Amino acid sequence: MSSKKIIQTSNAPAPIGPYNQAVLSGNTLYISGQIPMDPVTGALVEGDIKKETRQSMENLKAILVAAEMDFTQVVKASIFVKDMHQFSAINEVYGSYFDAAVAPARETVEVANLPKFVNVEISMIAIK
């Protein structure tokens, strides 16, 4: 039976509901969706989809670091966007965090609304 360890860091936004930033079960890390919220100020990064995506990715990076992992260990990503017309800008920033030859599996889904009505939310699964 695998163990369940809660991963938490002040370098990413604190959960605003009954969930955790990430859960490590055995060798698999499940990271909750990260929105473009500055973990220091609690303010949303708004007005530029590239900056918003970068903040979401930096929040994911902080959680990976807290679990003693990095983006090379990510096997699956889910990107939720408010407007698919912003996909190319989101993809440009997202792609800068990975080597294309070994990038994770991924889906990108347009949704009506996201938490706090942000434009992008990204979740990931990584393997130690």
Salt bridges, closest charged atoms under 4 A:
ASP83 OD1 - HIS85 ND1 2.88
GLU92 OE1 - LYS50 NZ 3.18
GLU107 OE1 - LYS76 NZ 2.35
